Amino acid sequence: MKLQLWRNATLLLNIDDISILIDPMLGEKGSLGKFPMTDNELLNPLVDLPFNRESLTEKLRMIDAVAITHLHPDHWDSTAIEFIDKKTTILCPQAISEQIREQGFHNVIVIGEHIVWNDIEISTTKGQHGTGEIGDKMGTVNGFVFKKEKQSIYIVGDSIWNDDIAKEIDRHQPQYIVVAGGAATFSVGDPIIMTSEDIIKVCEYAPKSNIIITHLETVSHCKEDRQYTQKKIDQKGYSNQCLIPKDGETINLSFD
């Protein structure tokens, strides 16, 4: 397996000869505008993709499927809807499948609890996108586990650390766990994705898993950047377990 971080939650996962684009936000810098309930006037996304439009078009020609955890615009934006071929296989939970079909996509495959697609086992997982009233407003979110033979990677998606994440780790025993860091927080309420403290809890709970941290330095309501997150990880002694990729960086996933 190989994993490339494009930006934010957008990942390209290669499993043998199959390429799966996860949570594509493909718009140019600033294309989403100001997010509501933030204490700043910054326009999202804060950075461009790490390659130009010509390269993006070529990369999209090479993908075999798109996997979508939920429909928030930093995971599925209007540019992705426009640029991705409507015949492309879309892998998604039931809750968002009809809306994606209404956007013109003809090959939507609903993932209930578990399916096998192109010899890849794909499972949906539960998440919690914040707490209290804010968490309720953020709605239902999911993640995915991809398995091929003895190789597995758990894409947690937009979630804080909670018992559901622990249960998914127990259930799937993933060798790699991709978490959304950055401690995104609105002007009211608690963080809606993982803080560095949450990430440390993942490390403690899953000491045999490698942790990959994404969702950093791209959207305006994130409070923790790469430097801050790395410092906290280093202080707790989890540097060898965690990786914070740069935008555009490809990771060759090794499995013992």
Buried (B, 14 or more C-beta within 10 A) or exposed (E): BEBBBBBBBBBBBBBEEBBBBBBBBBBEBBBBEEBEEBEEEBBBBBBBBBEEEEEBEEBBEEBBBBBBBBBBBBBBBBBBBEBBEEEBBBBBBEBBBEEBBEBEBEEBBBBEEEBEBBEBBBBBBBBBBBBEEBBEEBEEBBBBBBBBEEBBBBBBBBBBBBEBBBEBBEEBBBBBBBBBBBBBBBEEBBBBBBBBEBBBBBBEBBEEBBBBBBBBBBBBBBEBBBEBBBEBBEEBEBEEBBBBBEBEEEBEBEEE
